[in-house]
């Protein structure tokens, strides 16, 4: 079998996926940590694969997309030492098939590039990818798939945690939407403020981006709170849970690795 092992290393979580023909067959979500050794992560990855019936011989190549440089090197070593395969790491230095129209292309997160490439392949352009992670990012691309830049705002969970830490009397809360906007307790008031505030902020940012285009933008949403935003928004969005992994595959396919 010629599978691609795609790895999306985020600030909070890492998603590992087995892919074939652009489809995520299985994926696993683990905590991102830079205190794990190559051996610890290597053994973990092997166990995850074996539990699903995969062997290292089934894997043709490993693709890594990371926003945590210290952890990137660990997974690169896991690829060679435990998987027995070379890896490619997503970044501006690769032949991505798109232009990166940004002041410093080196500063664009690899996940943002992967998202745009995957969204363009799926839905065409121009468009915006909204990724709700530790940060909420809005990444814009034109009808050729070229990366145009975007917006970065605090993520939903990041906002909740920051509010709790910086205000002595505000509790740490579960993020679920109350039944009414006029809250009768502090927890519900915070839930409304964070969730509805994030929703309306997202719609407002997308609206401002749309003003710079003559044709409607295709909206793709991914990340932990994408279901909430998509289900409550007045805007029409396509939801793709593993968009970064799909972008890693598309890049690997272009480079001849899968």
Wavefront OBJ file of the C-alpha trace (Angstrom):
o trace
v 0.000 0.000 0.000
v 1.205 3.517 -0.773
v -0.124 5.504 2.154
v 0.944 8.963 3.205
v 1.378 9.496 6.932
v 0.319 13.134 7.361
v 1.106 14.952 10.596
v -0.447 18.291 11.599
v 1.419 19.711 14.616
v -0.560 22.513 16.241
v 0.137 24.540 19.350
v -2.331 22.503 21.428
v -2.937 19.240 19.578
v -1.243 17.128 16.936
v -3.332 15.228 14.389
v -1.831 12.179 12.699
v -3.588 10.738 9.683
v -3.250 7.849 7.259
v -4.131 9.026 3.754
v -4.642 7.487 0.355
v -5.915 9.168 -2.807
v -6.492 12.395 -0.878
v -8.786 10.763 1.689
v -8.127 10.539 5.421
v -8.671 6.861 6.222
v -7.896 7.099 9.936
v -6.719 9.899 12.180
v -5.580 10.287 15.756
v -5.434 13.406 17.934
v -2.784 13.656 20.632
v -1.486 16.463 22.827
v 1.395 18.503 21.412
v 4.359 18.534 23.776
v 8.032 19.301 23.315
v 9.118 17.234 26.314
v 8.563 13.909 24.563
v 11.593 12.131 23.162
v 11.928 10.639 19.696
v 11.634 7.179 21.228
v 8.468 8.027 23.161
v 6.722 9.493 20.140
v 8.047 6.801 17.829
v 6.638 4.008 19.984
v 3.319 5.862 20.297
v 2.996 6.342 16.524
v 3.805 2.673 15.880
v 1.162 1.579 18.394
v -1.466 3.839 16.836
v -0.732 2.401 13.409
v -0.705 -1.223 14.569
v -3.981 -0.834 16.443
v -5.585 0.014 13.098
v -3.802 -2.759 11.237
v -1.172 -0.642 9.456
v 2.494 -1.545 9.059
v 5.364 0.819 8.410
v 5.919 -0.973 5.103
v 2.504 0.353 4.010
v 3.699 3.947 4.260
v 5.382 5.478 1.240
v 6.211 8.864 2.714
v 5.643 11.151 5.713
v 4.379 14.726 5.397
v 4.690 17.156 8.290
v 2.879 20.461 8.753
v 3.928 22.238 11.922
v 3.712 25.541 13.763
v 5.922 24.294 16.619
v 9.539 24.126 15.393
v 10.917 22.228 18.410
v 8.379 19.455 17.878
v 8.910 19.391 14.109
v 12.432 18.035 14.497
v 11.187 15.278 16.796
v 8.650 14.038 14.237
v 11.212 14.266 11.455
v 13.402 11.931 13.498
v 10.431 9.630 14.180
v 9.855 9.369 10.421
v 13.380 8.219 9.678
v 14.024 6.163 12.827
v 10.687 4.442 13.440
v 8.812 4.641 10.132
v 11.910 4.191 8.007
v 10.864 6.900 5.581
v 12.053 10.361 4.688
v 9.691 13.215 5.386
v 8.841 16.524 3.768
v 7.911 19.528 5.883
v 5.376 22.028 4.549
v 6.669 25.567 4.119
v 7.234 28.437 1.741
v 10.454 26.799 0.510
v 8.616 23.966 -1.246
v 7.178 24.063 -4.747
v 3.588 24.587 -3.608
v 2.237 25.618 -6.992
v 0.969 28.936 -5.622
v 2.323 32.426 -5.064
v 2.613 33.619 -1.471
v 1.770 37.321 -1.625
v 2.918 38.344 1.830
v 5.520 40.777 3.185
v 7.648 37.887 4.443
v 6.570 34.476 3.064
v 8.673 32.802 5.752
v 6.303 34.182 8.379
v 3.206 32.427 7.033
v 2.249 29.423 9.151
v 2.542 26.103 7.331
v -0.991 25.187 8.399
v -2.343 28.317 6.732
v -0.698 27.377 3.434
v -1.922 23.778 3.655
v -5.466 24.955 4.388
v -5.572 27.246 1.372
v -4.177 24.592 -0.972
v -6.738 22.030 0.234
v -9.655 24.460 0.016
v -8.690 25.558 -3.486
v -8.510 21.929 -4.607
v -11.906 21.113 -3.127
v -13.961 24.209 -3.844
v -12.016 26.544 -6.121
v -11.543 30.230 -5.488
v -11.457 32.963 -4.560
v -12.105 32.055 -0.989
v -11.411 32.305 2.712
v -10.413 29.502 5.066
v -11.475 29.977 8.682
v -9.483 27.773 11.061
v -10.591 27.759 14.687
v -7.666 26.600 16.803
v -5.510 28.182 19.488
v -5.816 31.224 17.230
v -8.642 31.820 14.790
v -7.193 32.484 11.362
v -8.818 33.815 8.213
v -6.713 33.018 5.145
v -7.578 34.493 1.784
v -6.732 33.153 -1.673
v -7.596 34.246 -5.189
v -9.086 32.367 -8.126
v -5.615 31.012 -8.990
v -5.112 29.660 -5.484
v -2.460 32.240 -4.618
v -2.173 33.044 -0.924
v -3.073 36.701 -0.332
v -2.747 37.036 3.441
v -5.393 37.164 6.114
v -6.419 37.893 9.682
v -5.399 36.364 13.013
v -7.510 36.704 16.155
v -7.566 34.920 19.534
v -9.079 31.450 19.450
v -12.315 30.709 21.290
v -10.722 28.579 24.002
v -7.790 31.006 24.228
v -10.218 33.857 24.866
v -12.052 31.908 27.563
v -8.856 30.935 29.340
v -7.428 34.450 29.152
v -10.591 35.938 30.657
v -10.474 33.460 33.526
v -6.794 34.101 34.228
v -6.947 37.886 34.094
v -10.193 38.471 35.996
v -10.091 37.141 39.561
v -13.815 36.493 39.932
v -14.491 34.975 36.519
v -14.519 31.158 36.535
v -13.127 28.717 34.028
v -16.112 27.586 31.993
v -17.328 24.920 29.610
v -18.001 26.420 26.216
v -21.618 25.677 25.380
v -24.255 28.155 24.257
v -27.015 29.085 26.763
v -30.669 29.164 25.735
v -31.010 32.930 26.024
v -28.747 35.895 25.327
v -29.701 37.678 28.569
v -27.797 35.563 31.057
v -28.863 35.143 34.676
v -25.493 33.935 35.957
v -21.816 34.654 35.365
v -21.045 31.397 33.583
v -23.838 31.871 31.039
v -22.850 35.512 30.545
v -19.291 34.464 29.725
v -20.467 31.653 27.444
v -22.639 34.068 25.469
v -19.933 36.684 25.273
v -17.205 34.330 24.109
v -19.219 32.146 21.733
v -21.535 34.741 20.213
v -18.756 37.312 20.228
v -16.545 34.920 18.258
v -19.386 34.124 15.858
v -20.211 37.764 15.112
v -16.544 38.659 14.930
v -16.007 35.940 12.324
v -18.982 37.097 10.256
v -17.807 40.695 10.495
v -14.238 39.901 9.421
v -15.481 37.827 6.485
v -17.759 40.691 5.487
v -14.850 43.131 5.483
v -12.740 40.748 3.381
v -15.612 40.297 0.929
v -15.622 44.059 0.278
v -12.248 43.678 -1.451
v -13.599 41.171 -4.002
v -16.028 41.591 -6.879
v -17.285 37.997 -6.714
v -18.607 35.936 -3.819
v -15.968 34.205 -1.713
v -16.061 30.479 -1.102
v -15.924 29.919 2.653
v -14.283 26.840 4.151
v -14.217 26.278 7.900
v -12.184 23.845 9.974
v -10.960 23.393 13.537
v -12.391 22.619 16.936
v -15.355 25.011 16.998
v -16.149 24.879 13.292
v -19.407 22.992 13.870
v -20.661 25.690 16.241
v -19.752 28.577 13.946
v -21.111 26.917 10.814
v -24.402 25.864 12.426
v -25.107 29.311 13.919
v -23.808 31.561 11.159
v -25.951 33.312 8.576
v -23.157 32.633 6.073
v -22.875 29.493 3.977
v -19.677 27.581 4.774
v -18.181 24.236 3.809
v -16.882 22.343 6.839
v -13.828 20.083 6.417
v -12.517 18.597 9.702
v -9.054 17.520 8.504
v -8.335 20.306 6.041
v -4.651 20.628 6.985
v -4.083 16.902 6.412
v -5.718 17.200 3.003
v -3.410 20.096 2.205
v -0.383 18.044 3.234
v -1.535 15.305 0.869
v -2.019 17.731 -2.021
v 1.470 19.131 -1.502
v 2.951 15.636 -1.271
v 1.131 14.632 -4.449
v 2.518 17.637 -6.304
v 6.029 16.750 -5.128
v 5.631 13.129 -6.225
v 5.538 11.613 -2.743
v 2.048 10.119 -2.976
l 1 2 3 4 5 6 7 8 9 10 11 12 13 14 15 16 17 18 19 20 21 22 23 24 25 26 27 28 29 30 31 32 33 34 35 36 37 38 39 40 41 42 43 44 45 46 47 48 49 50 51 52 53 54 55 56 57 58 59 60 61 62 63 64 65 66 67 68 69 70 71 72 73 74 75 76 77 78 79 80 81 82 83 84 85 86 87 88 89 90 91 92 93 94 95 96 97 98 99 100 101 102 103 104 105 106 107 108 109 110 111 112 113 114 115 116 117 118 119 120 121 122 123 124 125 126 127 128 129 130 131 132 133 134 135 136 137 138 139 140 141 142 143 144 145 146 147 148 149 150 151 152 153 154 155 156 157 158 159 160 161 162 163 164 165 166 167 168 169 170 171 172 173 174 175 176 177 178 179 180 181 182 183 184 185 186 187 188 189 190 191 192 193 194 195 196 197 198 199 200 201 202 203 204 205 206 207 208 209 210 211 212 213 214 215 216 217 218 219 220 221 222 223 224 225 226 227 228 229 230 231 232 233 234 235 236 237 238 239 240 241 242 243 244 245 246 247 248 249 250 251 252 253 254 255 256 257 258
